[in-house]
Amino acid sequence: MLYATLRRSAILALFVGLMVGLNPGTSVGQTTSTPDTQAIEKIVREYILRNPELVIEAIELFQERQRIAEERAKTQALTVSTNQIYADPATPTSGDANAGVTIVEFFDYQCPYCRAMSQSLMELVDAKEDIRFVWKEFPILGADSVFASRAALAAGMQGRYLDFHRTLMITRSRLSQDWVMTLAEGIGLDMERLKKDMGSTEVTQQIGANLDLARQLGIRGTPAFIIDGKLFPGALEPARLKQLIKEARNS
């Protein structure tokens, strides 16, 4: 079966190659009218009509090549962006700076999957295991998400980032801007300073930097994790998360 598939693909490639080879000066999108070229085009067309599965094979091959190219690009981006991922001084972190395992999370406070995962992450934070957390604010779900991220980063300027992050994640109410400020006041933040810091250049630049970094890494949704130098888009089941941490410890 595999031989037959490869044979059909090879035949199609040969026909296409012959078409291009007959007129090397013709670029993609141009047509020719020479009799030989017209004859080969007819042969190829008839062959494809008799063997339509070749179209599916060609699409699958193209998609696989695209997937491999994207994976290579992501790996390269992870390597090039190492300092921005792990060592950006403006990015909030928690845990031992010299921990053996680092977990980077890109999240949005209004993302239900981020909220669902927050309990598992906070349990790891509270356990004070040998894990460092890097919190990448990635507000992609609208203006209220951006507002919440600004408030969280501003809370960090008062030394209360993790407290407020946890508060935002566990709330079951919609994160309207009024509710974000109510939660901030509820944990005792200096509200006047918070409002001022939320509009600061530092906060604006941090959110912009995270959006740019996510774009470079091919991150399109939340949550997304980087563990042991590998990117994991989407939510992780608690058992899967523990397995990845174990593998990172042993790598």
N, C-alpha and C positions, 0 to 999 in steps of 0.2 A: 504493500500500500504506500509506504513512504517512498519507495523507488519510483512508483508510478507518478506520485505527486511531484517529486523533484524533476522527473522526466518532462511532465507537461509544462512545468514552470520554465525549464531550460529551453524547451521548444519555443515557447512564447517569447522568451528573452532573445532567442536567436532571430526570430522573425523581426522583432522590433529593432534589433541591432542591425539587421540587413537593411531595414528601411532608412535608418540614420546613416549607415555607411554608404549607401548609394548617393547621398547628397550631403556630404559633411558640411557644406556651407549653409545649410538650412537650420535656422534656430527653432526652438520650441514655439509653437503657435503659428509658424509659417506653413504654407502648403505648397506642394509642387504638382506639376501636371505631366511629368514624364511618364511614358507608358509603363516602364519597368516599376516605378514607384507605385503607380495606380494598381498594378497587378498584385504587388506584394501587400498593399493595403487591403485589397479585396480578399486575399488569402488569409491574412491575419483576422479580418473581421469575420469571415466565415468560420475560421477555426474557433474563435471565441464564442460565436453563436452556438457551435456544436458542443463546446466545452465551457459553459457559463461559470462552472465552479472555479475556473482560473481567475475570474474577477475577484471572487471571495478570497482566494489564496493570495492574490496580489495585495488586496486591502489589508489582510492579516499580516503579511510580511511588512508592509509599510508601517502599520501600527506598532509592530514589535520593534522595528528600527527606531521609530519615534520614542517609544518607551525607553529603550536603551540610551538614546541620546539625552533624554530628559534626566535619567538617573545619573549619567555622567556629569551633566551640567549641575545637578544638585550637589553631587559629591565635591565637585570643584568649588562651588559656591560656599559650601560648608568649610572647606579648607581656607579659601581666600578670606572669609569673613570671621575667622576664629576670634580675633580680638574684639570685634563688635558684638559677637554672640556672647562671649564669656567674660570679657574684661572691660566693658563699657562702664565707667565710674558713675554714670547717671542712671543706670539701670538698677532698680531695687533687687536686693538679694536677701536670702536668709540661710541660716545654717553655717557650718564651719567653712571658712574660706579655703581651707586646705583639705576638704573632704575628698574621699576617694571616688565619689560618684557625684556628678552634676546633672541636674534635670533642668532644662530650659523649657518654659511653657509660653506659647503665644495664645492669648485668650481675650475674650470680650465678656464683660460683666453681664450682658444680656443673653449670652449664648447658653441655652439650656444644658448642652452637653458639658460645657465648662463648669457650670454649677453642679451638675451631677458628679463630676470628677473631683470637685474641690474637697469633698469630705475625705477621700482617700489621700489626697495630697496633704491636707492639714493634719491628718493622723501621722503621716511620716514626719511632718515638721515638728509636731508635739512630741514624737518619740525620740527626737534629738539623735537620730541615727547619723551615720557617717555620710550625709547627703547635703549637698549645697543646692539651693534652688535659685534660679534666675527668672525673674518675673517680667515678661515682655508684654506690656500693654499694647493690645492690637485691636483698637475699637473700629469695627467694620460694619456694625449694625445700626448706624444712624447717629444723629446728633446727640441723643441721650447717652449713647455708649461713649462718645467722645467726652461728654461732660463728666461722666463717671470716671473715666481714665484720668482726666485732668485733676479731679478731686483726689483720686488715689495718689497720684504723683505729688500733689501739693501736700497731702497728709504725710508723705514721706519726708518732706522738708521739716516737719515737726517731729520726726522720729517715730511716726505712728503708721508707717505704710502697711505692715503686715496686719495690724489690728483692723485697719479700715478695709483692706483687701478681703479679709475674712468676713467682715460685716456685710460688704457688698455681695459676696458670693452666697451667703446663707439666707439672705432676705428672699422671701417668696413673693414680694410685691413687685410690680413693674417699676423699673428704675427711672421714674420721671426725675427731672432736675430738682424739683421741690423735695422729693423723697430722698434723693442723694444728700441734700443739705441737711435734712432732718436726721438722717443716720450719722452724718458727720458731727452734728451738734450732740447727738446722743452718746457718742464715745468721748466727748469732752475736748474736741479740737477747738483751737482758737479760730473762730469763724471769720473774723476780719482778716487775719493773716492768710487763712485758707483761700478766701476769695481773691486776694491779691496774688498769691502764688499760683493759683489756677490759670491766671492770664499771663504768667511770666514767659519770657523767651525760652528759659530752660525747659519748661514743661512742653511748650510747643515743639521745640527741637527734638525732644525725646520721643514724642509720639510720631513725628515725621520720620525720625531715624528708624523706628520700629517698622513703620509701613514700608519704607524703602528696603530694609533688611528682609522682610517677609517676601517682598517682590523678588528680590535676588535669589532667595531660597526656593521660590516656587510655591510658597504657602498661600493658599487661597481661602482657607476657612479656619474655623476654630473648633476645638482646641488643636494645637499642633505642638509636638514635643521633640526636643533634641536630647537624646540620651546616649552617652558613650560615642558621641560624634556622629550619630545616625539620626535621620529625620523620620518621625512617625506622625503623619497627619491623621487627625481624627481622635476620638475618645478612646481610651484604653481601659479595658476591664481591670479591676483590682489585681486579679491573678496574673494577667499579662504584664501589668506594671511591675509587680514584684519580681516576675521572671526576668524582665529587662534590667532591673536593678541588680539582680543576682549575676546576670551575665556581664554587666558592666564592672562589677567588683572583681570578677574572675578574668577579665580581659587584660 
